[in-house]
Amino acid sequence: MSNQNDSGNDAAAIKDPDEWVTGDEPPTAAQESYLGTLAREAGEELPDDLTKAEASKKIDELQEQTGRGQ
């Protein structure tokens, strides 16, 4: 019996932030908190006017830079 919820292609479920319907909204509280942590670790300043999509991309960038999320 196969598991219908396990398509075997998790990458297909991840949508590019540029395609998010809510991407132009302000970042979530969780994004802001995590971005603050990552920025401190990376020694970077964050702009005040990031959108939800931009915050997601910045999180990816800073995770790579700091070695988190691997």
C-alpha distance (Angstrom), angle and dihedral (degrees) to the residues before:
residue distance angle dihedral
M1 . . .
S2 3.80 . .
N3 3.77 126.9 .
Q4 3.81 107.2 -118.5
N5 3.80 91.7 -160.5
D6 3.81 92.4 58.7
S7 3.78 105.4 72.9
G8 3.79 92.0 168.9
N9 3.80 90.3 -128.2
D10 3.80 107.8 89.3
A11 3.81 91.9 159.5
A12 3.80 90.0 66.2
A13 3.81 89.3 61.0
I14 3.81 92.1 58.3
K15 3.79 110.3 90.0
D16 3.78 123.2 -156.0
P17 3.83 109.0 -106.0
D18 3.81 89.0 -128.5
E19 3.81 87.3 65.4
W20 3.82 96.6 49.2
V21 3.80 113.8 121.1
T22 3.82 88.8 -143.9
G23 3.81 95.1 39.1
D24 3.79 93.8 113.2
E25 3.81 93.0 56.0
P26 3.81 121.7 98.7
P27 3.81 116.5 -82.8
T28 3.78 118.4 -88.3
A29 3.80 119.6 -105.2
A30 3.82 89.1 -108.4
Q31 3.81 91.5 52.9
E32 3.80 91.9 49.0
S33 3.79 92.4 49.1
Y34 3.80 94.7 47.6
L35 3.80 91.9 43.7
G36 3.78 89.5 53.9
T37 3.79 90.9 52.7
L38 3.79 93.4 46.8
A39 3.81 93.5 45.3
R40 3.81 91.7 52.0
E41 3.80 90.7 50.0
A42 3.81 91.4 47.5
G43 3.82 93.4 43.5
E44 3.80 91.4 -123.0
E45 3.78 134.4 139.2
L46 3.80 117.8 -132.0
P47 3.80 124.7 -142.6
D48 3.80 114.8 -116.5
D49 3.79 95.8 -133.4
L50 3.82 104.4 59.6
T51 3.79 118.2 144.8
K52 3.79 123.0 -137.7
A53 3.83 90.5 -99.8
E54 3.80 93.1 46.9
A55 3.80 90.1 48.6
S56 3.79 90.4 53.5
K57 3.80 91.9 51.5
K58 3.81 91.4 46.1
I59 3.81 90.0 51.2
D60 3.80 89.6 53.9
E61 3.80 90.9 48.4
L62 3.80 94.2 48.2
Q63 3.80 93.4 44.3
E64 3.78 88.6 56.9
Q65 3.80 91.5 45.7
T66 3.82 94.3 49.0
G67 3.80 98.0 36.4
R68 3.80 93.2 -117.7
G69 3.77 123.0 134.6
Q70 3.78 96.0 31.5
